[in-house]
Amino acid sequence: IYFNVRGAGELCRYMLECSGADWEDVRYPMNLAAKGFSYGPEFQRDSQAGGFDCNMGNLPVLQIVGGSNKSTALATVGQSHAIARFVAKQQAWMGRNDLEDLKLM
């Protein structure tokens, strides 16, 4: 889950797409203007409802779902580097030990 812009969530999007994983790209609109940006009403609503509390109200967030209809949230985590590391480990893109992991990341 991220905004409809490039940024901290873009690497995670690329990794998920390249992995062939079954994932849903959820994007919130962001209004860009000459004097900065503003969040759209959808983000404000979900943020106020506590949807991003796992990441101190920030994005990106990865929501891992499961169950028979893939609608049960198993975990929700934030921080782009943590998400990228998780995806890399799931796809066996990491090294054989911690030192190799460090070099890859």
DSSP file with accessible surface (Angstrom, degrees, kcal/mol):
  #  RESIDUE AA STRUCTURE BP1 BP2  ACC     N-H-->O    O-->H-N    N-H-->O    O-->H-N    TCO  KAPPA ALPHA  PHI   PSI    X-CA   Y-CA   Z-CA
    1    1 A I              0   0   49      0, 0.0    60,-2.0     0, 0.0     2,-0.3   0.000 360.0 360.0 360.0 124.0    0.0    0.0    0.0
    2    2 A Y  E     -a   27   0A  29     24,-2.0    26,-2.3    58,-0.2     2,-0.1  -0.912 360.0 -73.7-155.7-178.9    1.5    3.3   -1.1
    3    3 A F  E     -a   28   0A  12     -2,-0.3     2,-1.8    24,-0.3     6,-0.1  -0.407  49.7-101.3 -81.3 165.1    0.7    6.5   -2.8
    4    4 A N  S    S+     0   0   96     24,-2.6     2,-0.3    -2,-0.1    26,-0.2  -0.285  96.5  81.7 -83.9  50.9    0.2    6.8   -6.6
    5    5 A V  S    S-     0   0   34     -2,-1.8     2,-0.2    24,-0.1     4,-0.1  -0.936  87.4 -96.4-142.8 164.7    3.7    8.2   -7.0
    6    6 A R  S    S+     0   0  205     -2,-0.3     2,-0.3     3,-0.1    -2,-0.0  -0.570  73.4  93.7 -77.7 153.6    7.3    6.9   -7.2
    7    7 A G  S >> S-     0   0   40     -2,-0.2     3,-1.7    -4,-0.0     4,-0.5  -0.969  86.0  -9.7 162.2-143.7    9.1    7.0   -3.9
    8    8 A A  T 34 S+     0   0   48     -2,-0.3     4,-0.4     1,-0.3     3,-0.2   0.780 130.3  50.7 -60.5 -27.5    9.9    4.7   -1.0
    9    9 A G  T 3> S+     0   0    2      1,-0.2     4,-2.0    -4,-0.1    -1,-0.3   0.583  87.1  85.2 -87.7  -7.3    7.4    2.1   -2.2
   10   10 A E  H <> S+     0   0   31     -3,-1.7     4,-2.5     1,-0.2     5,-0.2   0.907  86.0  51.9 -67.2 -42.7    8.7    1.8   -5.7
   11   11 A L  H  X S+     0   0   96     -4,-0.5     4,-2.6    -3,-0.2    -1,-0.2   0.932 110.3  50.5 -58.5 -42.2   11.5   -0.7   -5.1
   12   12 A C  H  > S+     0   0    8     -4,-0.4     4,-2.6     1,-0.2    -1,-0.2   0.900 108.8  51.5 -63.6 -39.8    9.0   -3.0   -3.3
   13   13 A R  H  X S+     0   0   15     -4,-2.0     4,-2.5     2,-0.2    -1,-0.2   0.934 111.2  47.7 -61.2 -46.2    6.6   -2.7   -6.3
   14   14 A Y  H  X S+     0   0  130     -4,-2.5     4,-2.9     1,-0.2     5,-0.2   0.921 112.4  49.2 -59.9 -45.4    9.3   -3.7   -8.7
   15   15 A M  H  X S+     0   0   28     -4,-2.6     4,-1.9    -5,-0.2    -2,-0.2   0.923 112.2  47.0 -62.9 -44.3   10.4   -6.6   -6.5
   16   16 A L  H  X>S+     0   0   21     -4,-2.6     5,-1.0     2,-0.2     4,-0.8   0.914 114.5  47.5 -64.6 -40.5    6.9   -7.9   -6.1
   17   17 A E  H ><5S+     0   0  129     -4,-2.5     3,-0.9    -5,-0.2    -2,-0.2   0.939 113.4  47.0 -66.6 -45.8    6.2   -7.6   -9.9
   18   18 A C  H 3<5S+     0   0  104     -4,-2.9    -1,-0.2     1,-0.2    -2,-0.2   0.808 106.8  59.4 -65.5 -29.0    9.5   -9.3  -10.9
   19   19 A S  H 3<5S-     0   0   21     -4,-1.9    -1,-0.2    -5,-0.2    -2,-0.2   0.709 102.4-129.8 -73.5 -20.9    8.9  -12.1   -8.4
   20   20 A G  T <<5 +     0   0   68     -3,-0.9    -3,-0.1    -4,-0.8    -2,-0.1   0.604  51.4 159.8  78.9  10.4    5.7  -13.2  -10.0
   21   21 A A      < -     0   0   36     -5,-1.0     2,-0.9     1,-0.1    -1,-0.2  -0.259  51.4-108.8 -64.1 153.4    4.0  -13.1   -6.6
   22   22 A D        +     0   0  130     -3,-0.1     2,-0.3     2,-0.0    -1,-0.1  -0.755  63.7 146.4 -83.4 104.7    0.2  -12.8   -6.3
   23   23 A W        -     0   0   65     -2,-0.9     2,-0.5    -7,-0.0    -3,-0.0  -0.964  45.5-132.0-143.7 158.8   -0.1   -9.3   -5.0
   24   24 A E        -     0   0  161     -2,-0.3     2,-1.1     2,-0.0    -2,-0.0  -0.961  17.2-140.4-116.2 125.9   -2.5   -6.3   -5.3
   25   25 A D        -     0   0   63     -2,-0.5     2,-0.6   -24,-0.1    -2,-0.0  -0.727  23.0-172.0 -88.0  97.2   -1.0   -2.8   -5.9
   26   26 A V        -     0   0   47     -2,-1.1   -24,-2.0     2,-0.0     2,-0.4  -0.825   6.3-177.4 -94.9 123.0   -3.1   -0.5   -3.7
   27   27 A R  E     -a    2   0A  99     -2,-0.6   -24,-0.3   -26,-0.2   -23,-0.1  -0.979  17.3-150.5-127.5 133.8   -2.4    3.1   -4.4
   28   28 A Y  E     -a    3   0A  22    -26,-2.3   -24,-2.6    -2,-0.4     2,-0.0  -0.814  30.3-111.6 -96.2 139.1   -3.7    6.2   -2.7
   29   29 A P        -     0   0   52      0, 0.0    11,-1.5     0, 0.0     2,-0.4  -0.381  29.8-162.8 -67.7 145.6   -4.0    9.4   -4.7
   30   30 A M  E     -B   39   0B  37      9,-0.2     2,-0.7   -26,-0.2     9,-0.2  -1.000  13.9-136.8-130.5 130.2   -1.7   12.2   -3.7
   31   31 A N  E     -B   38   0B  85      7,-2.8     7,-2.3    -2,-0.4     2,-0.4  -0.795  19.6-162.0 -92.0 114.2   -2.3   15.8   -4.8
   32   32 A L  E     +B   37   0B 125     -2,-0.7     2,-0.3     5,-0.2     5,-0.2  -0.812  17.2 165.6 -97.6 135.1    0.9   17.5   -6.0
   33   33 A A  E >   -B   36   0B  75      3,-3.2     3,-1.8    -2,-0.4    -2,-0.0  -0.890  51.8 -97.3-140.6 170.2    0.9   21.2   -6.2
   34   34 A A  T 3  S+     0   0  112     -2,-0.3     3,-0.1     1,-0.3    -1,-0.0   0.815 123.2  48.0 -60.6 -30.1    3.5   24.0   -6.5
   35   35 A K  T 3  S-     0   0  210      1,-0.2     2,-0.3    -3,-0.0    -1,-0.3   0.125 128.1 -77.9 -99.1  19.9    3.5   24.6   -2.8
   36   36 A G  E <   -B   33   0B  36     -3,-1.8    -3,-3.2     2,-0.0     2,-0.3  -0.913  60.5 -64.5 125.9-149.2    3.9   20.9   -1.8
   37   37 A F  E     -B   32   0B 112     -2,-0.3     2,-0.3    -5,-0.2    -5,-0.2  -0.908  29.2-153.9-139.8 165.4    1.4   18.0   -1.7
   38   38 A S  E     -B   31   0B  59     -7,-2.3    -7,-2.8    -2,-0.3     2,-0.3  -0.986  24.7-113.8-140.5 150.0   -1.7   16.9    0.2
   39   39 A Y  E     -B   30   0B  81     -2,-0.3    -9,-0.2    -9,-0.2   -36,-0.0  -0.597  34.1-115.0 -82.0 145.6   -3.1   13.5    0.9
   40   40 A G     >  -     0   0    1    -11,-1.5     4,-2.0    -2,-0.3     3,-0.3  -0.242  29.4-103.9 -73.9 166.6   -6.4   12.5   -0.7
   41   41 A P  H  > S+     0   0   98      0, 0.0     4,-2.5     0, 0.0     5,-0.2   0.821 117.9  60.7 -63.9 -28.7   -9.5   11.9    1.4
   42   42 A E  H  > S+     0   0   73      2,-0.2     4,-2.3     1,-0.2     5,-0.2   0.931 107.4  44.0 -64.8 -44.3   -9.1    8.1    1.0
   43   43 A F  H  > S+     0   0    9     -3,-0.3     4,-2.9   -14,-0.2     5,-0.3   0.926 112.6  52.2 -65.4 -44.7   -5.8    8.1    2.8
   44   44 A Q  H  X S+     0   0   76     -4,-2.0     4,-2.5     1,-0.2    -2,-0.2   0.926 110.8  48.7 -57.2 -44.8   -7.0   10.5    5.5
   45   45 A R  H  X S+     0   0  143     -4,-2.5     4,-1.5     2,-0.2    -2,-0.2   0.951 115.5  41.8 -60.9 -51.7  -10.0    8.2    6.2
   46   46 A D  H  <>S+     0   0   41     -4,-2.3     5,-2.7     1,-0.2     6,-0.3   0.858 114.7  51.7 -69.3 -33.3   -7.9    5.0    6.4
   47   47 A S  H ><5S+     0   0   32     -4,-2.9     3,-1.7    -5,-0.2     5,-0.3   0.933 109.8  48.4 -67.5 -45.5   -5.2    6.7    8.4
   48   48 A Q  H 3<5S+     0   0  156     -4,-2.5    -1,-0.2    -5,-0.3    -2,-0.2   0.809 106.1  58.9 -65.5 -26.6   -7.6    8.1   11.0
   49   49 A A  T 3<5S-     0   0   85     -4,-1.5    -1,-0.3    -5,-0.2    -2,-0.2   0.467 122.7-107.1 -80.5  -1.3   -9.2    4.6   11.3
   50   50 A G  T X 5S+     0   0   23     -3,-1.7     3,-1.5    -4,-0.1     4,-0.3   0.608  74.3 140.9  89.0  14.4   -5.8    3.3   12.3
   51   51 A G  T 3 <S+     0   0   43     -5,-2.7    -4,-0.2     1,-0.3     3,-0.1   0.703  77.9  34.6 -65.2 -19.2   -5.0    1.4    9.1
   52   52 A F  T > >S+     0   0    4     -5,-0.3     5,-2.4    -6,-0.3     3,-1.9   0.108  77.2 117.7-122.6  20.9   -1.4    2.4    9.2
   53   53 A D  G X 5 +     0   0  114     -3,-1.5     3,-1.7     1,-0.3    -2,-0.1   0.807  67.8  68.6 -59.6 -28.6   -0.7    2.4   12.9
   54   54 A C  G 3 5S+     0   0   66      1,-0.3    24,-0.4    -4,-0.3    -1,-0.3   0.729 108.8  37.4 -63.3 -19.3    1.9   -0.4   12.4
   55   55 A N  G X 5S-     0   0    7     -3,-1.9     3,-1.9     3,-0.1    -1,-0.3  -0.121 124.3 -97.6-123.5  33.0    4.0    2.1   10.6
   56   56 A M  T < 5S-     0   0  155     -3,-1.7    -3,-0.2     1,-0.3    -2,-0.1   0.845  82.9 -54.7  53.4  36.1    3.3    5.2   12.8
   57   57 A G  T 3 <S+     0   0   18     -5,-2.4    -1,-0.3     1,-0.3     2,-0.2   0.551 113.1 117.1  82.0   6.5    0.7    6.4   10.3
   58   58 A N    <   -     0   0   84     -3,-1.9    -1,-0.3    -6,-0.5    -3,-0.1  -0.613  53.9 -96.0-105.9 166.7    3.1    6.3    7.3
   59   59 A L  S    S+     0   0   18     -2,-0.2     2,-0.1    -3,-0.1   -57,-0.1  -0.853  78.0  67.3-119.9 156.4    3.3    4.4    4.0
   60   60 A P        +     0   0    9      0, 0.0    19,-1.0     0, 0.0     2,-0.4   0.417  61.3 171.3 -82.6 159.6    4.5    2.1    2.5
   61   61 A V  E     -C   78   0C   2    -60,-2.0     2,-0.5    17,-0.2    17,-0.2  -0.994  23.4-150.3-135.3 138.3    2.8   -0.8    4.2
   62   62 A L  E     -C   77   0C  30     15,-3.2    15,-2.6    -2,-0.4     2,-0.6  -0.961  10.8-163.7-109.0 122.8    2.7   -4.4    3.2
   63   63 A Q  E     -C   76   0C  95     -2,-0.5     2,-0.6    13,-0.2    13,-0.2  -0.945   5.8-155.1-108.1 119.4   -0.4   -6.3    4.3
   64   64 A I  E     -C   75   0C  50     11,-3.2    10,-3.1    -2,-0.6    11,-1.6  -0.853  17.3-172.1 -96.5 123.2    0.0  -10.1    4.1
   65   65 A V  E     +C   73   0C  60     -2,-0.6     2,-0.2     8,-0.3     8,-0.2  -0.791  12.8 155.5-116.7 158.6   -3.3  -11.9    3.7
   66   66 A G  E   > +C   72   0C  13      6,-2.3     6,-2.0    -2,-0.3     5,-0.6  -0.766  19.0 100.2-154.7-158.2   -4.4  -15.5    3.8
   67   67 A G  T > 5S-     0   0   54     -2,-0.2     3,-1.0     3,-0.2    -2,-0.0  -0.221  88.1 -57.9  89.1 174.9   -7.3  -17.7    4.4
   68   68 A S  T 3 5S+     0   0  132      1,-0.3    -1,-0.2     2,-0.1     0, 0.0   0.844 140.6  29.6 -64.7 -34.4   -9.6  -19.4    1.9
   69   69 A N  T 3 5S-     0   0  109     -3,-0.2    -1,-0.3     0, 0.0    -2,-0.1   0.225 108.0-118.3-110.1  14.7  -10.7  -16.2    0.2
   70   70 A K  T < 5S+     0   0  119     -3,-1.0    -3,-0.2     1,-0.1    -2,-0.1   0.856  84.9 111.6  53.2  42.0   -7.4  -14.3    0.9
   71   71 A S      < +     0   0   79     -5,-0.6     2,-0.6    -6,-0.1    -4,-0.2   0.408  43.1  98.9-120.8  -0.2   -9.2  -11.6    3.0
   72   72 A T  E    S-C   66   0C  74     -6,-2.0    -6,-2.3     1,-0.0     2,-0.6  -0.797  72.2-132.7 -92.1 120.2   -7.8  -12.4    6.4
   73   73 A A  E     +C   65   0C  55     -2,-0.6    -8,-0.3    -8,-0.2     3,-0.1  -0.614  26.9 176.7 -73.7 117.2   -4.9  -10.1    7.4
   74   74 A L  E     -     0   0C 116    -10,-3.1     2,-0.3    -2,-0.6    -9,-0.2   0.798  67.8 -11.3 -87.9 -34.9   -2.1  -12.3    8.8
   75   75 A A  E     -C   64   0C  41    -11,-1.6   -11,-3.2     2,-0.0     2,-0.4  -0.971  51.8-156.8-162.1 150.7    0.3   -9.4    9.3
   76   76 A T  E     +C   63   0C  46     -2,-0.3     2,-0.3   -13,-0.2   -13,-0.2  -0.988  23.0 173.5-133.4 122.7    0.8   -5.7    8.4
   77   77 A V  E     -C   62   0C  56    -15,-2.6   -15,-3.2    -2,-0.4     2,-0.2  -0.927  11.9-156.7-130.7 154.9    4.3   -4.3    8.3
   78   78 A G  E     +C   61   0C  10    -24,-0.4   -17,-0.2    -2,-0.3     4,-0.1  -0.596  45.4  78.8-120.1-176.7    5.8   -1.0    7.3
   79   79 A Q     >  -     0   0  101    -19,-1.0     4,-2.3    -2,-0.2     5,-0.2   0.725  64.6-123.3  79.5 118.3    9.1    0.5    6.2
   80   80 A S  H  > S+     0   0   24      1,-0.2     4,-2.7     2,-0.2     5,-0.2   0.861 108.8  51.0 -60.3 -38.9   10.3    0.1    2.7
   81   81 A H  H  > S+     0   0  142      2,-0.2     4,-2.5     1,-0.2    -1,-0.2   0.899 110.5  49.2 -69.0 -38.1   13.6   -1.6    3.5
   82   82 A A  H  > S+     0   0   52      2,-0.2     4,-2.3     1,-0.2    -2,-0.2   0.909 113.0  47.8 -65.0 -40.1   11.9   -4.2    5.8
   83   83 A I  H  X S+     0   0    4     -4,-2.3     4,-2.7     2,-0.2     5,-0.2   0.939 112.1  48.9 -65.7 -46.3    9.3   -4.9    3.1
   84   84 A A  H  X S+     0   0    1     -4,-2.7     4,-2.6     1,-0.2    -2,-0.2   0.915 111.8  49.5 -60.5 -41.7   12.1   -5.3    0.4
   85   85 A R  H  X S+     0   0   90     -4,-2.5     4,-2.5     2,-0.2    -1,-0.2   0.918 110.6  50.4 -63.6 -42.3   14.1   -7.6    2.7
   86   86 A F  H  X S+     0   0   76     -4,-2.3     4,-2.5     2,-0.2    -2,-0.2   0.943 111.9  46.8 -60.8 -47.8   11.0   -9.7    3.4
   87   87 A V  H  X S+     0   0    5     -4,-2.7     4,-1.8     1,-0.2    -2,-0.2   0.931 111.7  51.6 -62.0 -43.6   10.2  -10.1   -0.4
   88   88 A A  H  <>S+     0   0    4     -4,-2.6     5,-3.2     1,-0.2     6,-0.5   0.911 111.5  46.9 -61.1 -41.7   13.8  -10.9   -1.1
   89   89 A K  H ><5S+     0   0  125     -4,-2.5     3,-1.3     1,-0.2    -1,-0.2   0.910 110.1  53.0 -67.3 -39.5   13.9  -13.6    1.5
   90   90 A Q  H 3<5S+     0   0  125     -4,-2.5    -1,-0.2     1,-0.3    -2,-0.2   0.837 113.6  43.6 -63.4 -31.2   10.6  -15.1    0.3
   91   91 A Q  T 3<5S-     0   0   67     -4,-1.8    -1,-0.3    -5,-0.2    -2,-0.2   0.307 113.3-115.8 -97.6   7.0   11.9  -15.3   -3.2
   92   92 A A  T < 5S+     0   0   87     -3,-1.3    -3,-0.2    -4,-0.2    -4,-0.1   0.874  75.2 132.8  58.9  39.5   15.3  -16.7   -2.2
   93   93 A W      < +     0   0  110     -5,-3.2    -4,-0.2    -6,-0.2     2,-0.1   0.320  46.2  90.9 -97.6   4.3   17.1  -13.6   -3.5
   94   94 A M  S    S-     0   0   29     -6,-0.5     7,-0.1     1,-0.2     6,-0.0  -0.454  81.8 -95.4 -94.3 173.5   19.2  -13.2   -0.3
   95   95 A G        -     0   0   22      2,-0.2    -1,-0.2    -2,-0.1     3,-0.0  -0.053  32.5-103.9 -79.2-175.9   22.6  -14.7    0.4
   96   96 A R  S    S+     0   0  212      1,-0.0     2,-0.3     2,-0.0    -1,-0.1   0.564  99.9  13.7 -86.8 -10.3   23.6  -17.9    2.1
   97   97 A N  S  > S-     0   0   80      1,-0.1     4,-2.4     0, 0.0    -2,-0.2  -0.933  91.0 -87.6-153.8 177.1   24.6  -16.0    5.3
   98   98 A D  H  > S+     0   0  132     -2,-0.3     4,-2.4     1,-0.2     5,-0.1   0.855 122.0  54.2 -62.9 -37.3   24.4  -12.7    7.1
   99   99 A L  H  > S+     0   0  104      2,-0.2     4,-2.0     1,-0.2    -1,-0.2   0.925 110.4  46.0 -65.0 -43.1   27.5  -11.3    5.4
  100  100 A E  H  > S+     0   0   51      2,-0.2     4,-2.0     1,-0.2    -2,-0.2   0.901 110.7  54.1 -65.7 -37.8   26.1  -12.1    1.9
  101  101 A D  H  X S+     0   0   12     -4,-2.4     4,-2.1     1,-0.2    -2,-0.2   0.927 107.6  51.0 -58.9 -44.4   22.8  -10.6    2.9
  102  102 A L  H  < S+     0   0  125     -4,-2.4    -1,-0.2     1,-0.2    -2,-0.2   0.915 109.5  49.5 -60.9 -42.8   24.5   -7.4    3.9
  103  103 A K  H  < S+     0   0  160     -4,-2.0    -1,-0.2     1,-0.2    -2,-0.2   0.856 112.1  48.7 -66.8 -33.9   26.3   -7.2    0.6
  104  104 A L  H  <        0   0  102     -4,-2.0    -1,-0.2     1,-0.2    -2,-0.2   0.827 360.0 360.0 -75.8 -33.3   23.1   -7.7   -1.3
  105  105 A M     <        0   0  103     -4,-2.1    -2,-0.2    -5,-0.2    -1,-0.2   0.720 360.0 360.0 -89.5 360.0   21.1   -5.1    0.5
